[in-house]
Amino acid sequence: MTNKSIALLHPGNMGVSIGSCAMRAGHQVGWVAAGRSAETTARANAAEFRGYTTLKELLLASEIVLSVCPPAAALDTATEVAALGYSGIYLDANAISPQSAVHVAETVQASGATYIDGGIIGPPAMKPNTTRLYLSGLQCNEIKACFTDTNVEAITIGRSLSAASALKMCYAGWTKGSAALLLSIAALAEAENVGPVLREEWRRSIPALSDRLESNANANAEKAWRFVGEMNEIADTFEANQLPGEFHRGAAAIYARLAQYKNVDEIPSLDAILRALLDSPDTA
């Protein structure tokens, strides 16, 4: 495969790791700094991505667009790209519902682009055998080839325009949904003054829960603000299939109560997280 030029939109921690893998495979990765935070700029510069002055300039130089952004921004990002007449390959690798994926597909296809649906499972691709990029749609093999022998394992799952997003919704519906449930139960126990007793019972009868509570709190507090939109997308997916979405709407509210920990310098204690859940009003 010849080397490709890739436009990376909204390079957060995950996006930068995916882009870096593509660069290590010999491809060129570009981005636009305008409107991005100092943290994002530092990440992109450290990865040595090629900077462009405007999105139009970046798109003209790119054969592939890789969109990795918060779910709520996925459609607006696609709309902005389509408005500039982009007609290459557009990979949306955001945590969005199948219905949202179809809307994004229709948006970019209107400008002549080829849409590929993507779903990332796992942490940022810093180590091998940890991060999968599921792909569905046409020309998936062109994307898959961009990550040969890298930390990203690209897996094709058919020609559907929404299958990769559906898989992501199902997977995160359990992992992040159950994490929110566990945190909310622990907060309830604290409110009812039985927290220590519940945790001791967990240690005796379901020891994995006690360990998971601590790890969920440590791993998710700083990132919780990003999960709000994802939980609502999951709820939309359930409801589109005549299943109740209320549980994941509740999970969105739990994560919204932890949004105060975005970009904190120090990971809060479990007790502080549970207090935040009990003291914060709903904002989701």
N, C-alpha and C positions, 0 to 999 in steps of 0.2 A: 504494500500500500504506500502511495506517495504521501509525503508529509502534508498535513492539513493546517489551515489557519482557523483558529477557534476564537470566537468572541465570548468571553466570560462575563456574564451580567451579575452584578451584586456579589462580589467575591467575599463572602463571609468565611468562617473557618472551614465549613464543609466544601464550599465552592473552590476555595484556594487549594485545598488538598486534592480535589478532583482535577483541577487545572494543572497542578504541579505534576500529577501522574501523567497527564497527556504530554506535558513538556518533556518528561523523562523518556517518553516513547518517541520523541523526535518531532513533535508537533509544535507549532507556534501558538501562543495564547496571548490575547490582547484584552485590554479593559479600558474603561473611561473613568478618570478620577473625579470629574466634575460632580459635585453634589454628594460625594461619599465622605464618610467620617475619617478622622485621623487614624483610627484603628484599622479601618479597611484599607486605607492608603498604605499604611505600614505593612500590612499583610501582603498586599499585591506587590509592593516594591521588594520585599524580602524574597518573594517567589520569583522575582525578575520577569514578571509579565511585561509585555510591551504596552506602553501607555499611548492612548489616542486622545486627541483634544475633544472630539465630539462623538456621539453615538453613530451618526451618519458615516463619519470617517472610518470608524471601527467596522461597521457592517459592510462597507464597500470592500474592506480588506479581508473579510472573513467568509469561509465556506460553510462553517458550522456555528450556530449560536447555542450556547449552553446557559440556560436560565436556572439559577439556584438562588431563590429569594424567599422571603416569608410568604406563606400561602396567599395572604390577602393581596399581595402585589403581583401575583402571577399573571392575571388577566391584563392589568394595566401595563405591565412590562411587555406582554405580547402585542398589545395594541400600539404601543410606542414603536416597537420594531416594525410592525406591519405598515404603519403610517409612513415609514421611510422607504417602503417598497422592497423590503428584503425578500429574496427569492431562493435562498440556499436551504440548508437543513436546519430546522429549529427543534432543539431538544429541550423539552420542559421536564426538569427533574425535581419539581416541587411537590410538597406533600399536599396534594389537592384531590378532591373527589373526582370520580370518573366523569360526572356531569361537568365539573369545572374544566377537566382536561379536554372534553369535547368542545367547550366554548373557546378555549385557547387554540385548539386545532383549527376551528373554523376561522378564527381571527387571522392566524398567520397564513393559512391556506388562501385566504382572499387576496393576499399580495403575491401569491405564487410560490410560497415556501413549502417545503416538505416537512410535515410534522412527525416527530417521534416522541412518544410518551415515555417518561422515565420515572423510576422510583428508587430512591437510595435507601438501603437498609444497612445499618451499622454506623460506627463512629466515623469522624474524618479519617481519610485513608492514609494514616501515618505508618501503619504496619500491614504486612501481608495477611491475607485470609481473614480480614475483619470487615471489609466493606464490599457490598454488592450493588451494582447498578443494573436494575432490571429494565429492559427495553421492550417496547412493543410498537408496531407500526411498520411502515415501509423504510427500506434502506437502513435497518438497524445494524446490519453488518458493518456499515461504514463507521458507525459510532463504536461498535465493539472493537474494531481494529485499532482505534485510537488508544486503547488501553492494554494492548498486548504486553505481557510480561511486566505489569505494574501492580501496585497495591489495590487497584480497582478491578474487581472481577465483574465484567460486563456479561449479562445473561439475557438472551432474547427469549421472549415468551409469546410470540405470535404477531399477527398483523393488526390487531385491534388498536384503535386510537386511545384506549383508556385502560387496558389491562394492567399495565405497570402501576398506574395510579390506584386501581382497585386493590392490587396486592399490597401496596403501601398502606392503604387505609385499613385493611384487615390486620396487617402486622402491627401497626402503631395503635390500632384500636385496643389490642391486648397490652402491649408493652407499656405505652404511656397512659392508656386508660386505666389499667390496673394499678399503676404507680400512683395516680391521682386518688383512686379509691382507697388504697392503703394509707396514704397520708391523711385523707379526710377521716378515716376510722380512728387513726391515732389521735387526731385533733379532737374528735368526739369523746374519746376516752379521757383525754386531759380535761375537757370541759366538765365531764361527769365525775372527775376525781378518782378515776379507776385506771389511769394510764400505767402506773408501775405494775399493778396487778395484771392487767391485760398483757403487758410485755413479758411478764414472768410466765404467764400461761402459754403465750406463744413460744417462749424458749423451751417449755416442757413438751408441748403437744405439736407445734408447727414451727420448729426452730428456724426454718428457712425464711419465715416471715419477719422475724425479729432482725435478722441480718439484712433482709431486703429493705426494710424500713429505713435503716441507717444509710444504705447505699443509695436508695432513691432520693433521700433528702439531700445528700451530698452532691449527687450527680445532676439533679434537676433544678435546684433552686435558681441558679444563675441563668439557666436556659428556659425557665418556665414561661417567660413572656412570649417566646417563639412558639410554644405549644398551644396557645389559646386558639389561634386561627386553625391549626391542624385539627384540634378536637372538634371544632365546629364543622370543618370539612368532613370529618368522619361521621358526625351526626347527620349531615346532609346525605351521606352515602347510605346510612342505615334507613333514613326516611324515604329515600328514593326507591328502596326495595321493600317498602311497607313494613319496616322494622322500627321499633322505638328508638329515637335519637336522644331522648332525654338524659340518658346516663352520660353521654359524651358532652352534652351541653353543660352538665354539672361538672365534668372534668375540666372543661374550659374555664368555668368559674373558679375552680380550685387553683388552676395555674395563674389566672389573672390576679388572684390575691397574693401571689408570690412575685409579681412583676417588679416589685420594689428592689429585688435582688439583682436586677440586670446590671452587669458590668461591675459588680462589687469586687473589692480587692481581696476580701477574705470570705471563705465559705461559711455561712451561718451555721450555728449549731442546730441539732434537731429540735431542741426546746424552742429556739427562736423561730424556727419555721412553723412549728405548731401554733405558737402564739400569733404569728402573722396570719395564719389561716383563720383563727378565731376572732381576730381583732379587725381584719380588713373587710370593707364592704365589697359586694359584688361589682365587678366592672366589665365582665365578659358580655 
